[in-house]
């Protein structure tokens, strides 16, 4: 009998550990084992890049990071599937060259953006002021640099990303 209780307790602890990481309410967990299952949420309130970045950080995450073709396809598909009628074709992600013009980095961790998917002639820093925020065209998945705040900066939807959160399990023996 004692062995059964011990086996049951070990099994329940293992199941608890497997199910212990999840996403906060409103976030969707990416179901790709090689991507650590980060959590994503589309915010349909249009914002400038600067505000979107601040909002994601205040919510415990960051504007989505796109490190490779797989991330690009996932984030874009997530945006299209969840946007409804509130969002246009463009959305903000977490790339910026605000600290060093021409060197694009991810807000998540400051790493250099090695994978890029710029549209033709981009990044171009077009117009008055700098274009320091990364915006994605959902129809093509191609990137554009755009102003992060001020007059002429676009207010569009954005995708936040965060690590899964730990959940507490209780085992009754």
Backbone bond lengths (Angstrom), bond angles and torsions (degrees), N, CA, C in turn:
res aa  C-N    CA-C-N  psi(-1)  N-CA   C-N-CA  omega(-1)  CA-C   N-CA-C  phi
1 X - - - 1.439 - - 1.535 111.09 -
2 X 1.331 116.05 -42.35 1.457 120.82 -179.79 1.526 110.89 -62.24
3 X 1.343 116.79 -38.36 1.457 120.73 178.70 1.531 111.16 -62.84
4 X 1.323 117.52 -38.85 1.462 121.21 179.41 1.528 111.11 -65.08
5 X 1.311 116.39 -41.30 1.458 120.67 178.75 1.525 109.75 -65.00
6 X 1.323 117.03 -42.99 1.454 121.04 178.29 1.525 111.18 -63.21
7 X 1.330 117.61 -46.32 1.463 121.89 178.79 1.529 109.84 -61.65
8 X 1.324 117.42 -43.73 1.458 121.77 178.90 1.533 110.69 -61.15
9 X 1.330 116.85 -44.14 1.460 120.78 -179.89 1.520 111.63 -64.06
10 X 1.315 117.65 -42.08 1.469 121.74 178.31 1.527 110.00 -64.42
11 X 1.330 117.05 -44.24 1.458 121.63 178.75 1.527 110.64 -61.53
12 X 1.313 118.11 -44.88 1.464 121.66 179.60 1.528 111.24 -64.85
13 X 1.316 117.85 -38.80 1.464 121.15 177.74 1.520 110.56 -63.97
14 X 1.336 116.93 -40.89 1.464 121.02 178.44 1.525 110.76 -64.91
15 X 1.316 117.10 -43.96 1.466 120.93 178.19 1.524 110.98 -63.90
16 X 1.304 116.54 -39.17 1.455 121.23 178.15 1.525 110.29 -62.61
17 X 1.327 116.83 -43.77 1.465 120.89 179.73 1.522 110.92 -62.69
18 X 1.325 117.25 -40.07 1.462 120.45 179.08 1.518 111.79 -64.87
19 X 1.301 117.19 -36.16 1.461 121.65 -175.95 1.522 112.73 -97.79
20 X 1.320 118.39 8.25 1.455 120.15 -170.87 1.524 114.06 -79.63
21 X 1.315 119.32 -20.67 1.457 120.38 179.81 1.515 108.94 -101.43
22 X 1.306 116.38 130.77 1.450 120.85 -179.64 1.515 110.39 -152.93
23 X 1.318 115.15 -172.78 1.457 121.24 -176.81 1.515 111.23 -109.64
24 X 1.333 116.15 148.78 1.461 119.23 174.40 1.530 110.10 -63.85
25 X 1.297 116.27 162.26 1.457 121.39 -179.96 1.525 110.57 -55.67
26 X 1.322 115.62 134.55 1.455 121.65 179.45 1.513 113.87 92.93
27 X 1.334 116.83 -14.74 1.464 121.46 177.91 1.525 109.73 -96.86
28 X 1.318 116.50 152.14 1.456 122.98 178.33 1.521 108.83 -116.38
29 X 1.326 116.45 131.35 1.463 120.40 -179.47 1.522 110.45 -85.01
30 X 1.312 115.48 132.17 1.456 122.08 177.18 1.515 107.95 -71.74
31 X 1.310 115.57 126.80 1.461 121.24 -173.99 1.526 111.31 -98.65
32 X 1.332 115.40 52.75 1.451 120.18 177.32 1.519 106.97 -123.56
33 X 1.336 118.81 111.75 1.466 120.56 -173.85 1.530 114.13 -58.21
34 X 1.328 118.09 -30.53 1.459 119.35 -178.32 1.533 112.20 -78.84
35 X 1.315 118.14 -4.58 1.455 121.00 -178.84 1.523 112.52 -111.77
36 X 1.309 117.82 12.31 1.462 123.81 175.37 1.521 113.93 63.96
37 X 1.329 118.06 12.09 1.456 121.22 172.61 1.511 116.07 59.72
38 X 1.346 118.49 41.74 1.458 119.95 177.27 1.522 110.82 -60.24
39 X 1.316 115.72 164.43 1.461 123.16 -176.25 1.528 109.53 -105.32
40 X 1.336 116.54 143.01 1.464 122.42 -176.11 1.521 110.04 -132.67
41 X 1.332 114.31 146.64 1.459 120.07 175.31 1.518 108.69 -146.92
42 X 1.321 114.97 134.52 1.460 121.08 175.18 1.519 108.18 -92.74
43 X 1.304 115.49 125.69 1.450 120.49 175.12 1.517 108.07 -100.96
44 X 1.321 115.06 121.36 1.456 121.31 -173.38 1.520 112.71 -90.28
45 X 1.325 116.88 -3.67 1.453 118.32 174.53 1.525 107.83 -80.15
46 X 1.318 115.38 116.82 1.466 120.51 -177.49 1.519 110.01 -62.36
47 X 1.313 115.58 136.90 1.460 120.84 -178.50 1.523 109.84 -146.85
48 X 1.317 115.19 158.21 1.462 120.26 170.61 1.532 107.30 -73.94
49 X 1.329 117.96 158.99 1.466 121.55 -177.01 1.532 110.47 -54.29
50 X 1.310 116.42 -47.77 1.462 121.50 -178.37 1.523 111.26 -56.36
51 X 1.318 116.97 -43.85 1.466 120.95 179.97 1.529 111.39 -71.04
52 X 1.339 116.36 -40.30 1.470 120.16 178.67 1.529 110.30 -60.94
53 X 1.329 116.96 -43.53 1.465 121.44 178.33 1.528 110.13 -60.57
54 X 1.315 116.61 -46.37 1.474 120.98 179.38 1.528 110.54 -62.26
55 X 1.319 117.07 -42.07 1.465 121.42 -178.25 1.529 110.46 -63.10
56 X 1.343 117.14 -45.65 1.473 120.19 179.37 1.522 110.92 -61.34
57 X 1.328 117.22 -43.09 1.464 120.77 179.84 1.527 111.38 -64.28
58 X 1.326 116.66 -40.06 1.463 120.30 178.19 1.524 111.31 -66.02
59 X 1.337 116.55 -25.80 1.463 121.72 179.90 1.535 111.68 -87.34
60 X 1.340 117.06 -1.04 1.465 121.01 177.24 1.515 114.71 98.18
61 X 1.320 117.51 10.27 1.463 120.14 -178.24 1.519 112.24 -133.50
62 X 1.315 115.17 -144.55 1.459 122.76 -178.94 1.523 107.48 -155.34
63 X 1.332 116.69 160.52 1.464 119.69 171.99 1.520 107.78 -60.94
64 X 1.324 116.82 140.38 1.472 122.23 -172.38 1.523 113.05 -51.43
65 X 1.321 114.76 140.86 1.463 123.87 178.02 1.524 108.65 -102.72
66 X 1.334 116.09 135.85 1.468 121.59 179.70 1.525 107.85 -120.84
67 X 1.327 115.91 96.44 1.465 120.93 -175.41 1.527 114.49 -92.62
68 X 1.346 117.09 -15.22 1.469 119.12 -177.37 1.524 109.72 -161.06
69 X 1.311 115.98 179.96 1.460 122.08 -179.08 1.527 111.56 -59.84
70 X 1.323 117.32 -37.68 1.462 121.31 178.24 1.521 111.93 -62.14
71 X 1.334 116.83 -44.93 1.465 120.66 176.51 1.521 110.82 -62.51
72 X 1.332 116.28 -42.56 1.459 120.86 -179.66 1.522 110.95 -59.04
73 X 1.330 116.38 -47.57 1.466 120.93 -179.29 1.528 110.52 -65.13
74 X 1.342 117.28 -43.17 1.463 120.35 -178.06 1.522 111.68 -64.81
75 X 1.332 117.20 -52.58 1.467 120.80 -175.87 1.530 109.74 -62.00
76 X 1.323 117.31 -41.56 1.462 120.32 -179.90 1.526 111.25 -64.95
77 X 1.315 116.71 -44.49 1.464 121.02 178.27 1.530 110.41 -63.23
78 X 1.327 116.44 -41.18 1.461 121.32 177.48 1.526 110.22 -60.15
79 X 1.328 116.46 -45.56 1.462 120.81 178.82 1.531 110.68 -60.23
80 X 1.318 117.06 -50.89 1.467 121.01 -177.53 1.523 111.37 -61.65
81 X 1.319 117.40 -41.45 1.466 121.51 -178.16 1.522 113.23 -67.94
82 X 1.317 117.79 -25.96 1.461 121.41 -172.87 1.528 115.22 -112.10
83 X 1.303 118.52 -4.60 1.464 119.97 -171.14 1.518 114.96 -73.67
84 X 1.309 119.01 -29.96 1.459 120.40 -176.87 1.512 110.57 58.81
85 X 1.329 115.74 -146.91 1.458 120.27 -178.62 1.520 112.71 -95.80
86 X 1.306 116.55 -1.87 1.467 120.61 -175.37 1.517 113.65 -78.85
87 X 1.320 117.22 -23.85 1.460 120.85 -173.46 1.528 110.74 -112.91
88 X 1.314 115.02 145.63 1.460 120.61 174.19 1.523 108.84 -84.34
89 X 1.319 117.89 -162.28 1.466 121.83 -175.94 1.530 114.12 -76.97
90 X 1.312 118.45 -18.57 1.458 121.77 -174.44 1.525 111.02 -102.78
91 X 1.345 116.16 149.71 1.465 120.54 175.72 1.527 109.75 -149.35
92 X 1.335 114.55 150.76 1.469 121.77 179.59 1.521 111.12 -81.82
93 X 1.338 115.89 143.48 1.455 123.59 166.61 1.530 107.18 -129.95
94 X 1.324 117.88 178.22 1.455 121.97 -166.62 1.505 119.22 -86.98
95 X 1.317 119.61 23.44 1.456 120.72 177.10 1.522 111.47 -88.64
96 X 1.336 116.07 142.19 1.466 121.16 177.77 1.528 110.45 -153.91
97 X 1.329 115.35 150.42 1.463 119.99 171.10 1.529 109.83 -120.94
98 X 1.322 115.87 28.47 1.469 121.64 -177.38 1.525 112.77 -63.77
99 X 1.320 118.37 -31.58 1.467 120.71 -178.03 1.517 113.24 -81.12
100 X 1.328 116.63 -31.20 1.464 121.42 -178.54 1.525 107.88 -149.35
101 X 1.318 116.33 101.98 1.459 121.82 -175.34 1.528 111.45 -50.99
102 X 1.333 114.67 124.83 1.458 120.81 178.22 1.518 114.62 94.74
103 X 1.330 117.44 -13.78 1.462 121.28 176.54 1.520 107.90 -106.31
104 X 1.330 115.64 104.08 1.462 121.12 -176.55 1.516 109.70 -85.20
105 X 1.319 114.77 129.08 1.461 122.21 -178.21 1.524 109.45 -128.67
106 X 1.343 114.24 158.71 1.463 120.97 176.97 1.519 109.40 -93.07
107 X 1.322 116.41 132.51 1.464 122.23 178.84 1.520 111.76 -62.22
108 X 1.317 117.40 -29.35 1.467 121.11 -177.59 1.522 111.41 -52.63
109 X 1.325 116.39 -49.52 1.462 119.67 -173.18 1.531 114.28 -140.70
110 X 1.321 117.46 3.98 1.462 120.89 179.63 1.518 114.69 79.20
111 X 1.331 117.61 4.90 1.465 120.24 -178.61 1.528 111.05 -72.62
112 X 1.334 115.67 150.21 1.466 121.93 178.71 1.524 109.27 -69.26
113 X 1.321 115.58 139.48 1.469 121.75 178.27 1.532 108.21 -77.55
114 X 1.328 116.27 98.43 1.465 120.77 179.90 1.518 111.80 -80.30
115 X 1.331 117.08 -37.26 1.456 121.09 173.63 1.523 107.38 -87.71
116 X 1.336 117.76 131.25 1.468 121.67 176.63 1.522 108.73 -136.26
117 X 1.323 115.83 156.52 1.458 121.56 178.25 1.533 109.06 -143.03
118 X 1.329 115.35 55.09 1.458 120.89 -176.61 1.521 111.31 -67.48
119 X 1.325 116.38 142.59 1.456 122.04 170.87 1.525 108.92 -69.94
120 X 1.316 116.28 169.57 1.472 121.45 -179.29 1.535 109.93 -56.51
121 X 1.324 116.03 129.79 1.457 122.07 177.89 1.519 115.69 76.69
122 X 1.309 117.25 6.48 1.469 122.05 -179.04 1.523 110.11 -106.35
123 X 1.296 118.90 155.76 1.454 127.41 -10.39 1.527 110.33 -72.84
124 X 1.329 116.51 144.55 1.464 119.12 -174.53 1.525 114.42 -124.52
125 X 1.331 117.81 -6.07 1.466 120.39 178.63 1.527 111.37 51.96
126 X 1.315 116.56 39.50 1.456 123.89 -173.10 1.522 112.33 -70.27
127 X 1.296 115.55 144.90 1.459 121.71 172.49 1.514 113.13 86.61
128 X 1.330 115.27 -177.29 1.469 119.20 179.97 1.527 110.98 -70.56
129 X 1.292 115.94 139.17 1.465 120.04 -179.42 1.515 111.35 79.65
130 X 1.306 115.50 177.34 1.461 121.00 -179.58 1.524 110.95 -87.40
131 X 1.318 115.02 152.07 1.456 121.81 170.24 1.526 105.59 -109.54
132 X 1.311 115.86 101.91 1.458 121.18 -170.88 1.525 114.59 -115.30
133 X 1.326 118.58 3.09 1.459 121.31 -178.72 1.516 111.54 -113.51
134 X 1.319 115.82 147.53 1.464 122.01 -177.89 1.522 109.77 -96.78
135 X 1.324 115.06 122.14 1.456 122.39 179.97 1.533 107.60 -123.41
136 X 1.341 116.90 141.62 1.466 122.09 -174.50 1.527 109.49 -114.80
137 X 1.324 115.74 136.57 1.462 122.32 172.82 1.524 107.62 -88.31
138 X 1.323 117.36 112.97 1.467 120.81 -174.99 1.529 112.65 -67.30
139 X 1.324 118.01 -21.95 1.464 120.38 179.82 1.529 111.86 -72.28
140 X 1.337 116.54 -28.80 1.472 120.69 -176.10 1.521 113.39 -122.76
141 X 1.331 118.12 -13.28 1.461 125.54 -172.14 1.525 112.10 65.38
142 X 1.316 117.70 11.43 1.460 120.24 179.65 1.521 110.38 -85.44
143 X 1.324 114.42 152.26 1.455 122.64 -173.72 1.523 111.43 -98.65
144 X 1.327 114.00 155.03 1.452 122.77 174.17 1.526 107.24 -141.48
145 X 1.318 115.95 145.03 1.461 118.92 171.48 1.523 107.08 -90.10
146 X 1.315 116.61 140.45 1.457 120.58 -179.20 1.517 109.46 -145.75
147 X 1.315 115.75 165.54 1.467 121.01 -179.27 1.525 109.95 -65.36
148 X 1.328 115.78 143.01 1.462 119.44 -177.10 1.526 112.77 -92.57
149 X 1.323 117.87 -18.70 1.464 121.88 176.11 1.518 108.55 -162.66
150 X 1.298 116.14 168.27 1.457 121.58 176.81 1.517 113.23 94.34
151 X 1.308 115.57 -178.43 1.455 122.76 -178.87 1.525 110.41 -61.31
152 X 1.309 115.56 132.52 1.465 120.70 177.93 1.514 113.82 89.77
153 X 1.319 117.90 -10.07 1.466 119.99 178.08 1.531 108.24 -75.11
154 X 1.335 117.14 135.56 1.469 118.82 -178.28 1.522 112.47 -76.37
155 X 1.309 115.74 142.56 1.463 121.78 173.06 1.526 106.55 -103.88
156 X 1.323 116.16 109.23 1.460 121.36 -177.09 1.527 109.91 -134.34
157 X 1.323 115.95 172.88 1.461 121.52 177.31 1.534 109.44 -70.36
158 X 1.340 116.43 168.45 1.458 120.06 -177.38 1.514 110.29 -151.26
159 X 1.337 115.00 157.01 1.456 122.01 -179.33 1.530 108.35 -112.63
160 X 1.334 115.21 122.67 1.465 120.88 174.86 1.526 109.40 -97.94
161 X 1.312 115.70 151.15 1.462 123.29 179.35 1.522 107.64 -131.79
162 X 1.330 116.60 148.59 1.464 120.75 174.32 1.521 109.60 -153.99
163 X 1.317 114.81 162.35 1.455 119.79 174.62 1.523 109.18 -71.85
164 X 1.329 117.38 151.46 1.473 119.13 174.22 1.525 109.75 -60.79
165 X 1.313 115.61 151.17 1.462 121.06 179.13 1.518 109.56 -98.80
166 X 1.303 115.71 154.11 1.462 121.10 177.84 1.511 109.26 -81.30
167 X 1.297 116.08 136.29 1.462 121.76 175.67 1.519 108.59 -109.92
168 X 1.297 115.52 151.04 1.454 120.18 178.71 1.524 109.66 -90.40
169 X 1.306 116.66 132.24 1.467 121.82 174.94 1.512 108.16 -109.76
170 X 1.297 115.02 144.73 1.458 118.25 173.98 1.519 107.74 -119.77
171 X 1.301 115.40 132.16 1.464 122.15 -179.64 1.521 107.99 -112.70
172 X 1.298 114.52 122.49 1.470 120.07 178.35 1.515 107.31 -98.99
173 X 1.302 115.82 124.48 1.476 118.62 179.23 1.499 111.64 -115.77
